Amino acid sequence: MADVLIFDDDPRVGDLVGETLRSRGLSTAHFPSGAGVVQIVTDARPRLVVLDIMMPGVDGLSACRAIRETPATRHVKIVVLTAKHFEKDREDAKRYGADLFLNKPFKTADLAAGIGNLLGVAEPAAGPPAPPAAPLVAALNPGGLVLEAAGRWIFFDAGKGTTHWLASRSVLPPTVWVLLTRYDDDAISELGAFAAPLAAGKRVNLAGPDDANSLLQRLAPRMNGLAGRRAPGTPLLYPQREADLQLGPGLMTATRYTQHAGSCLAWRLDVQGRRIVWCPANEIPPVAEDWNRHEREKFKTLFLGADLLLHGFARGARDPASTTALYRGSWEPVVSLARDAGVKRLGLVPLGGATGVGIDETLARSGEAAPMDCRVALPGSGWIL
């Protein structure tokens, strides 16, 4: 479970607080409202919670009082972080049991120091300069993206091309992660390819949307070929909502629900100072005014400063007679949002029969993507970061 739970309806604050605390070695999870806060804290058993005062569901002061009055949660440290600057709010927070009260905008150093003192987490000691980061290699398959990073293989989806990619490697790493965005055939058709590393005694971890139908749990037999029987070599499962997940030292992911029918996630990976985002099924409306401001800001924050963003697009509606998912998103608003988020490289991934023909020329002629490196990304494309 996460060390710190962040309750704030502003995704930018959630990301900033999360990144600040992860730099101190603390794991975090972000919740956009205070609804069910006591039950969440009871189940998650964090060391500390961060509460915004003005948020939907339950306001932060009421949540603070409820956490303190509940025997199972009264030991949890509480930080109130708010844009309200009234002395009465500070006094109420203290009276309801808050351990620390900070105003927005806040200095990340003050937040890190305050929470570090509450949890006994020392500031990272200055050491010798870190060695240059090892190259991060990314390759696009027809049904997903695969990264070789920090001695691990990380697969974003496991569709067409996964089997061929695995078969082309003679040496397996000790750990493989498979991070699913969704559960249609485009994303999971070649999950069976991971039976080989499992049989070889490698650790295979499977993460995907935590949906009401528990589909992630039903996928394990596809990966070990055991028809549901538990045996050595069974993959470890990590159902995900909008939160953070540490894949290993220096490997941190963040997830967000996308604009897509059914349970579907976008994934962001931060590794050795580089950021990669895989978002194949987010339907960004072509007219900015048609998109909920909160959703736009949520994805702008997710994409912020990405060294590589791979985003899917397609033209046309879904064919009801087809088992293949066709997404309706256009590429133009993706370029606009990525540019606003300071993305360095954007790969537009054609889906659902889209070809991407003419897009590179249109972008070069219009200059809309400048100064971002933006191009159509087809299977076989690769990047070294």
PyMOL commands that set and color helices and strands:
alter all, ss='L'
color gray80, all
select helices_A, chain A and resi 11-22+37-44+60-69+87-95+108-119+162-167+185-188+191-199+215-224+288-290+293-303+332-340+359-366
alter helices_A, ss='H'
color red, helices_A
select strands_A, chain A and resi 4-7+28-31+48-51+77-82+100-103+137-141+144-149+152-156+175-179+203-209+236-240+244-248+251-257+265-271+274-279+308-313+345-350+373-376+382-384
alter strands_A, ss='S'
color yellow, strands_A
deselect
rebuild
show_as cartoon
